[in-house]
Amino acid sequence: MVGVIDLSDVRAAESRIDGFIRHTPVFDPGPVSSTPAGRVWFKLEQLQHSGSFKARGAFNRIRAACESSDPAVEAGVVAASGGNAGLAVAYAAAAHDLRAQVFVPETAPPVKVKKLRELGAEVRQVGTKYADAYQAAMERVRDTGALFCHAYDQPEICAGQGTLGLELLGQTAGEVDTVLLAVGGGGLMAGVAAAVEGRARVVGVEPSSAPTLNAALSAGGPVDVEVSGVAADSLGASKLGEIAYAVAARAGVGSVLVEDAAIVEARRLLWHRYRLVVEHGPATALAALTSGAYRPAEGERVVVVLSGANTDPSDLT
């Protein structure tokens, strides 16, 4: 049974990775839609090391293993990823002088594969889906005994991602009612929901073509879904993580679906209005507001997490 995290795990992660991650800013963009929200902030996590929030979890996983003298680290670190988790693991491994091997689908964006290699990781492209890369990575772990860093379903990974939630509470003086964030496998959602539980509500936003959280909440547990659409490179998990489901059910996480057209438009809005470059994945969170899929109550204070920027910006002009 996968361990379920709570606030104490997130606080431990915050202490463990202090000095290794960036404290990314929050930004008041002014009105972003016709919704009656009392205030909206953007959490600019695309400025994080390696270009996404996933550096938080990767550092927590690797540092926890090093602190406990886990012999697996001597064989290096292995990850399976559509791109961002691999980039984070490669960055954190390099910071600890550890070898990193990252398995990605053949469909991974070239910009992410290039960056992986620039960070010194050995890249293996396997199959067309995350599940194919994951299976190959697990075989490598069995053969070598290396430390495996899951993209979203390990306690240390989820707790590390949750440090974003503690950070934004501090930056907004705790005056947050709702956090909107994109969900793929659910590691960020699980961590942030554990961090802000009892203080703010988390709403997971997904493309209608990749509804892992929505399907899990409807079914009473994680189930396989078909994944496609413009955000599949960063929200490409076909099943919500066990930790994510447990935290979502405990904390009352909400679920909203948006269409690809709304995601594309939200991403373009971020560039044209604010000069912020993000992937389609994090633009999904903003699309909940701009499309009206999520309508805040009058006066509701909302944080939109912009979680990654490992993208080709050539289609934004």
ABEGO torsion letter per residue (X at the ends): XBBBBBAAAAAAAAAAABGABBBBBBBBAEBABABABABBBBBBAAABBGGBAAAAAAAAAAAAAAAAGBAAAAAEBBBBBAGAAAAAAAAAAAAAGBBBBBBBBAABBAAAAAAAAAAGBBBBBBEABAAAAAAAAAAAAAAAGBBBBBAABBAAAAAAAAAAAAAAAAAAGGBBABBBBBBBAGAAAAAAAAAABGABBBBBBBBAABBAAAAAAAAGEBBBBBBBEAAAAAAABABBBAAAAAAAAAAGBBBBBBBAAAAAAAAAAAAAAAGBBBBAAAAAAAAAAAAGABBBBBGBBBBBBBABABBBAAAAX
